[in-house]
Amino acid sequence: MAATEQGAASSVRIEPWAEDDLELLRRANAPELMTHLGGPEPEGQLRGRHARYLALSADRTGRGRMFRIALPGVADAVGTIGFWEHHWLGQEVYETGWTVLPEFQGRGIASAATRVVAEAARAARGHRYLHAYPSVANGPSNGVCRKAGFTLLGECEIEYPPGCPLLVNDWRLDLRAESPA
C-alpha cells in the first residue's frame, strides 16, 4: 500500500516500512532531529525500533503501520511516519509521529504525510481518534498538527523516553469525521 497527496509543488507518498529502512532510521536519529525526544538512541535501541516497525507494518489486524515518506524524483526516503495503537485516558486510540530529514524540512512534507497517514488510519477502522503528542517547545511539529486538521486538546505530561517527563500538546483528529478536502 502506497498512498499519495498531491501538493502545490510536489506529491508526497507514504510507503510501507521495509527491511532496508534501517539506514533511514539511523538518519532520523540525528541529534538535531531528536532534540524534543530525549536525544539520539543507541544502535541497539534503533535496531529494536526497526524490528518493531517491521512487525507493525507486517500486521494486518489494524494495530497500525509504519511508513517511509517518499517524493517523486528523490531516490531515497525523506522521512518516517506511522500510526500505532496507544492506550490514552482510558481508551484505545491511534497515535502518530513523524520525522522529516533536515534537507527536506520547511516544504509542507510532514503536514502532507500526516494527512495521508490519517487516511491510512481511517481505512484501518480500528479506533475513532488519532492523537499526536509533540513537545510544547516543538513549534514545527505543533504546526504540522494544526495544518493537518487536528484539534488541540491542551497540554499534558507524558514519559518519553520512558522515565523522562515531557510536556506535550495533545492533538486529536476524529477519524470518523469527514476528511478535509
Backbone torsions as a table, in degrees:
resi	resn	phi	psi	omega
1	MET	NA	120.8	171.4
2	ALA	-124.7	135.4	-180.0
3	ALA	-122.7	153.9	-173.5
4	THR	-134.0	147.8	166.6
5	GLU	-126.4	127.5	177.0
6	GLN	-82.9	131.6	177.9
7	GLY	-118.3	-179.7	-178.7
8	ALA	-62.8	-42.6	-174.9
9	ALA	-104.0	-25.7	-175.4
10	SER	-157.8	173.8	173.7
11	SER	-113.9	140.7	-179.2
12	VAL	-107.3	130.9	176.9
13	ARG	-118.1	148.8	167.8
14	ILE	-114.4	134.1	-177.5
15	GLU	-125.9	142.5	-177.0
16	PRO	-54.8	142.3	177.7
17	TRP	-60.4	137.7	-176.4
18	ALA	-131.9	167.0	-177.9
19	GLU	-52.7	-39.7	-176.3
20	ASP	-81.7	9.9	178.5
21	ASP	-87.4	4.2	177.4
22	LEU	-59.9	-39.1	179.5
23	GLU	-65.0	-36.7	174.7
24	LEU	-61.3	-42.3	178.9
25	LEU	-63.1	-38.9	176.2
26	ARG	-62.7	-42.8	179.5
27	ARG	-65.0	-35.7	179.5
28	ALA	-74.5	-9.6	-179.0
29	ASN	-90.6	12.6	-178.6
30	ALA	-65.0	145.2	-178.6
31	PRO	-51.5	-41.8	-178.2
32	GLU	-68.5	-20.6	177.9
33	LEU	-93.2	-15.2	-177.0
34	MET	-106.9	9.2	-178.1
35	THR	-53.0	-43.9	-176.1
36	HIS	-91.7	7.5	-176.6
37	LEU	-126.2	25.3	175.7
38	GLY	86.8	6.9	178.3
39	GLY	91.6	170.4	-177.9
40	PRO	-60.9	149.3	177.3
41	GLU	-92.4	147.9	174.5
42	PRO	-68.0	161.3	-175.9
43	GLU	-53.3	-42.4	-179.2
44	GLY	-60.8	-41.0	178.2
45	GLN	-68.2	-36.5	177.4
46	LEU	-63.0	-43.5	178.9
47	ARG	-62.7	-39.8	176.1
48	GLY	-63.2	-42.4	177.6
49	ARG	-61.9	-44.1	179.4
50	HIS	-59.1	-43.9	178.8
51	ALA	-62.5	-40.8	178.1
52	ARG	-65.4	-40.2	178.2
53	TYR	-62.8	-42.7	178.2
54	LEU	-62.0	-45.5	-179.6
55	ALA	-63.8	-42.5	179.8
56	LEU	-63.5	-41.6	-178.6
57	SER	-72.2	-22.5	176.9
58	ALA	-83.3	-19.8	-177.2
59	ASP	-73.7	133.1	179.8
60	ARG	-116.3	23.9	-177.2
61	THR	-95.7	3.0	179.7
62	GLY	90.1	10.1	179.5
63	ARG	-72.2	-20.2	-179.9
64	GLY	143.7	-178.2	178.6
65	ARG	-155.2	152.2	171.9
66	MET	-115.9	147.5	-176.1
67	PHE	-138.9	158.1	164.7
68	ARG	-99.2	149.2	178.1
69	ILE	-96.7	129.6	-176.9
70	ALA	-125.7	151.6	175.8
71	LEU	-126.0	144.7	176.1
72	PRO	-63.6	141.1	178.0
73	GLY	80.3	-0.4	177.8
74	VAL	-114.5	119.0	-172.7
75	ALA	-63.6	-43.4	-176.4
76	ASP	-99.7	157.2	175.8
77	ALA	-61.7	150.7	-176.9
78	VAL	-107.7	-2.1	179.4
79	GLY	176.1	-174.8	-179.2
80	THR	-129.1	151.4	175.7
81	ILE	-161.0	156.0	176.4
82	GLY	-172.6	-179.7	172.7
83	PHE	-143.0	148.4	-176.2
84	TRP	-153.0	160.2	178.7
85	GLU	-70.0	145.2	-178.4
86	HIS	-149.9	135.1	175.7
87	HIS	-89.3	120.4	-174.5
88	TRP	-139.8	120.2	175.4
89	LEU	51.3	45.6	174.5
90	GLY	82.9	6.8	178.9
91	GLN	-138.1	158.6	175.5
92	GLU	-88.1	129.0	179.4
93	VAL	-135.2	174.2	166.8
94	TYR	-98.4	148.2	172.5
95	GLU	-118.2	148.3	175.7
96	THR	-128.0	155.9	175.8
97	GLY	-158.0	156.8	-174.7
98	TRP	-150.9	162.2	170.4
99	THR	-145.5	132.0	172.3
100	VAL	-115.5	130.7	-178.9
101	LEU	-60.0	146.7	-172.0
102	PRO	-51.8	-40.9	-176.1
103	GLU	-69.9	-7.8	-179.9
104	PHE	-115.3	3.3	-179.2
105	GLN	-75.0	158.2	176.4
106	GLY	82.2	12.2	-178.3
107	ARG	-114.6	5.0	-178.6
108	GLY	83.3	8.9	-177.3
109	ILE	-65.5	-45.2	-178.6
110	ALA	-63.3	-41.6	179.3
111	SER	-64.1	-44.4	179.5
112	ALA	-64.1	-44.8	179.8
113	ALA	-64.3	-34.9	178.7
114	THR	-67.1	-39.1	175.6
115	ARG	-64.3	-39.5	179.5
116	VAL	-68.2	-41.4	-179.9
117	VAL	-68.8	-30.3	175.6
118	ALA	-63.6	-38.2	176.4
119	GLU	-65.1	-38.3	176.6
120	ALA	-64.0	-41.9	178.0
121	ALA	-65.5	-40.0	177.7
122	ARG	-61.4	-43.3	-179.1
123	ALA	-67.3	-27.0	179.1
124	ALA	-67.9	-24.1	176.4
125	ARG	55.0	33.1	-178.9
126	GLY	-91.7	-44.7	-175.1
127	HIS	-138.1	156.2	-177.4
128	ARG	-74.8	-36.4	-171.1
129	TYR	-115.9	144.9	172.0
130	LEU	-115.0	122.6	-179.4
131	HIS	-110.9	153.4	169.6
132	ALA	-133.3	144.5	-175.3
133	TYR	-129.1	64.7	177.6
134	PRO	-73.3	148.3	174.9
135	SER	-54.2	142.6	178.1
136	VAL	-60.7	-23.3	-179.4
137	ALA	-85.0	-5.2	-176.7
138	ASN	-97.5	82.2	-178.5
139	GLY	-55.2	-47.2	-179.4
140	PRO	-59.9	-42.9	-179.6
141	SER	-69.8	-33.9	174.4
142	ASN	-66.1	-35.9	175.2
143	GLY	-64.1	-37.3	176.7
144	VAL	-59.1	-46.5	-179.7
145	CYS	-59.5	-45.7	-179.4
146	ARG	-61.4	-47.8	-177.5
147	LYS	-68.4	-27.1	-179.3
148	ALA	-86.2	0.9	174.4
149	GLY	92.4	12.2	177.2
150	PHE	-74.7	156.3	175.9
151	THR	-105.6	130.6	177.9
152	LEU	-77.3	120.0	178.9
153	LEU	-93.5	-20.6	178.7
154	GLY	135.0	-178.3	179.8
155	GLU	-87.2	150.6	173.6
156	CYS	-156.1	168.2	179.0
157	GLU	-111.0	132.4	174.5
158	ILE	-124.3	174.5	172.4
159	GLU	-107.8	115.4	173.8
160	TYR	-157.6	124.0	-12.0
161	PRO	-60.6	167.2	-178.4
162	PRO	-48.1	132.7	-179.5
163	GLY	92.7	-8.2	-179.4
164	CYS	-116.3	111.6	179.5
165	PRO	-66.3	140.4	-179.1
166	LEU	-138.8	125.8	177.1
167	LEU	-84.0	120.9	-175.0
168	VAL	-128.7	164.9	167.9
169	ASN	-95.9	137.1	176.0
170	ASP	-96.7	108.3	177.6
171	TRP	-105.4	140.0	-177.3
172	ARG	-134.7	139.7	174.6
173	LEU	-120.9	127.4	178.2
174	ASP	-82.1	111.4	-177.1
175	LEU	-74.9	-12.4	177.4
176	ARG	-90.7	-12.4	177.1
177	ALA	-74.5	157.5	178.1
178	GLU	-62.2	133.8	-178.8
179	SER	-72.3	144.8	-178.9
180	PRO	-64.5	147.5	-178.4
181	ALA	-76.3	NA	NA
